[in-house]
Each structure stands twice: as C-alpha cells, then as structure tokens.
Amino acid sequence: MSLFEREFRDCLGRFPTGVALITVMDGGSARAMTINSFSSVSLDPPLILWSLAKDSHRYDRFLNAQDFAVNILAADQAELSTACARSDDLEANGGRWTPASNGAPLVEDAIARFECRRHQVFAGGDHEIILGEVLNVDRPRDAEALVFVRSGYSKI
Ligand SMILES: Cc1cc2nc3c(=O)[nH]c(=O)nc-3n(C[C@H](O)[C@H](O)[C@H](O)COP(=O)(O)O)c2cc1C
C-alpha cells in the first residue's frame, strides 16, 4: 500500500459510520456481507446506495441479486458483523432471519431494515455503486447503533 493510500484510508476512518449487513438469497441460502458504505440518497423516490468491492469473492452474488435488504446493526451485534465480514453464510454466522416480501433475508434483532430492489449500478473506481429502490422499511428493535470508526467498533 502506498503512503497516500495508507493516509487516505486513515482519514476516511475518522468519519464514524454505522454498520449494516447486505443480505441476499442465493440458491435457497441466506447470504450476508458487512458494509459501512450505506448512504441515503433520495426520499422521493426512496433510494439508498452502498458500494461493493470489485475484488470481493462475493462480487457476482451481491451484484447480480435483484432483491436485497440492508440491515442496520445494533451495538450488541459486533460479533455478527465480524463473522459476516469473514464469510457470507448468514445462518452459520449465527444470524437469525425471516424472508421479506421480496424474498431477501431480514435479520432479526437489527435496529432498522430496508427491503430493496436493485435500481441502478454505477462505476466507482475499484467499487460498484449499487443504488437500491426501497420497497419497505421497519424498525424491529429499539437499541443503540453499532458504530465503526478508526478501524474498530464503537458505540455512541
Ligand atoms: C466494518 C466493515 C465495513 C465494510 N464495508 C464494506 C463495503 O462497504 N463494501 C465492501 O465491498 N466491503 C466492505 N467490507 C468488507 C466485507 O465485509 C468483507 O470483509 C470482504 O468482502 C471480504 O472479502 P470477500 O468478499 O472476498 O470474502 C467491510 C468490512 C467491515 C468489517
């Protein structure tokens, strides 16, 4: 990694974010990926985005999924976040879920969930920017959010 890249990452890391699991169904199994690139885009129509690394082994699975969900994690779900950064088998990682109306897995115990349909994909350097149209939202639990800052988990 170049000196610039190190410094760029460290500067980005000073911007605290929430942590979410992007979830999709693939061949009957629930798959998840930990992300912090989630962002709101538009209220009307309701649109959100997240970005997917092009060098991810999960690239095809997550890029091709027409239906997905964004599950915002609570402060007590850091372990699930770490597990879903390592591997994408949601159940093996201890994640409990129910299907959304679009079929995407909704993680139980998340603090907010967005049921989405892939709307558009934009080129973003070494990532793809995935824009999702939000079909449904809910807040299954009232708890503090999990926060990611300076390469580690924190809470407010
Ligand atoms: C807090 C956190 C945030 C992350 N955010 C993103 C993200 O926004 N986009 C992404 O492609 N990967 C993100 N990752 C990395 C993936 O979760 C995962 O670790 C990576 O894709 C692993 O490589 P693989 O997909 O080749 O198995 C993040 C990881 C962590 C721990």
The ligand as a MOL file (V3000), in Angstrom:
LIG
                    3D

  0  0  0     0  0            999 V3000
M  V30 BEGIN CTAB
M  V30 COUNTS 31 33 0 0 0
M  V30 BEGIN ATOM
M  V30 1 C -16.9810 -2.5300 9.1670 0
M  V30 2 C -16.7890 -3.0980 7.7850 0
M  V30 3 C -17.2900 -2.4180 6.6900 0
M  V30 4 C -17.1460 -2.9160 5.3960 0
M  V30 5 N -17.6960 -2.2370 4.3480 0
M  V30 6 C -17.6090 -2.7480 3.0910 0
M  V30 7 C -18.2630 -2.0900 1.9970 0
M  V30 8 O -18.9020 -1.0610 2.1480 0
M  V30 9 N -18.1540 -2.6500 0.7610 0
M  V30 10 C -17.4400 -3.8030 0.5540 0
M  V30 11 O -17.3600 -4.2480 -0.5990 0
M  V30 12 N -16.8340 -4.4580 1.5780 0
M  V30 13 C -16.9190 -3.9700 2.8350 0
M  V30 14 N -16.3250 -4.6350 3.8770 0
M  V30 15 C -15.5970 -5.8950 3.6230 0
M  V30 16 C -16.5500 -7.1040 3.5420 0
M  V30 17 O -17.3830 -7.1790 4.6740 0
M  V30 18 C -15.7410 -8.4200 3.5330 0
M  V30 19 O -14.8820 -8.4630 4.6300 0
M  V30 20 C -14.9280 -8.5900 2.2870 0
M  V30 21 O -15.7790 -8.5510 1.1690 0
M  V30 22 C -14.2100 -9.9630 2.3830 0
M  V30 23 O -13.7210 -10.3690 1.1780 0
M  V30 24 P -14.5190 -11.4610 0.2740 0
M  V30 25 O -15.8310 -10.8280 -0.0940 0
M  V30 26 O -13.5980 -11.6420 -0.8800 0
M  V30 27 O -14.7360 -12.7000 1.1260 0
M  V30 28 C -16.4540 -4.1370 5.1890 0
M  V30 29 C -15.9500 -4.8270 6.2980 0
M  V30 30 C -16.1120 -4.3160 7.5730 0
M  V30 31 C -15.5780 -5.0870 8.7590 0
M  V30 END ATOM
M  V30 BEGIN BOND
M  V30 1 1 1 2
M  V30 2 1 2 3
M  V30 3 2 2 30
M  V30 4 2 3 4
M  V30 5 1 4 5
M  V30 6 1 4 28
M  V30 7 2 5 6
M  V30 8 1 6 7
M  V30 9 1 6 13
M  V30 10 2 7 8
M  V30 11 1 7 9
M  V30 12 1 9 10
M  V30 13 2 10 11
M  V30 14 1 10 12
M  V30 15 2 12 13
M  V30 16 1 13 14
M  V30 17 1 14 15
M  V30 18 1 14 28
M  V30 19 1 15 16
M  V30 20 1 16 17
M  V30 21 1 16 18
M  V30 22 1 18 19
M  V30 23 1 18 20
M  V30 24 1 20 21
M  V30 25 1 20 22
M  V30 26 1 22 23
M  V30 27 1 23 24
M  V30 28 2 24 25
M  V30 29 1 24 26
M  V30 30 1 24 27
M  V30 31 2 28 29
M  V30 32 1 29 30
M  V30 33 1 30 31
M  V30 END BOND
M  V30 END CTAB
M  END
